[in-house]
Amino acid sequence: MKLHEKIKNAPLDPGCYIYRNALGEVIYIGKAKNLKKRISQYFQNKDHDEKTRQLVSEIADVEWIIT
């Protein structure tokens, strides 16, 4: 499944999300009250700082754990 399809199908539940790069390495772990909303924010907001822009450019996959 492509990254944008995964994001579109993310649950509205609270949980943790895990971003991986193209090599499958974990590059970021975060938590959210609403997974879909939080994950989507990374790809919609253009006002990110340099660190976040770099992170987003490296994201190849996302997974989540509902808590």
N, C-alpha and C positions, 0 to 999 in steps of 0.2 A: 504494500500500500504506500502511495506517495505521501510525503510529509504534509502537504496541504490538505489532503483527504483525511489524514489522521487528525489534524488539528480541527477540521470541520466536524469530525465525529467524536471529539473529546467530550467526556461527561461534564455535567454541571456540578458534580459532587465535589466535596473537599478532598484534598489529597496531596501527594508529592508528585512532581514531574521530574523526569530525567532526560537531559539532552545529550545526544551522542554525536560525535563527528563521523566523517566518512569511514574511518578505520574502526568504528564501533566503540571508541573510547568515551567514557563519561567525561563531559566537559562542564556540566552544570547540573546541580540538583536544587530544586526549589519547592516551596510549599504554597498552597493556595486554598482559599475558601471555595472558589469556583474555578476548577481546572481549565475549562474551556475559555473562560474570560481571561484568565491570567496568561495562558499559553498564547492566545491570539494577540494579546497586547504587544508581545515581542515583535510580531510581524506587521502590525498596523501603525504603530507610533514611529514617526520619522525623527522625533526629537530626542533620540537616545544619545547618551554620552559615547565617547569613543570605545570604551571598554565593552559596552553592550552591543554596539554596532559590530565589533569584531566577533563577539560571541555569536550573534545572529548569523553572521556570514559563514560560520563554521558548523552550524546545526545541520545535520543530515537526517536525524531521526529523533523521535520523542516517544517516551513511554510514560505511563503514570501508574500510581498505586492509589486506589481510593481508600481513604481512612475514615 
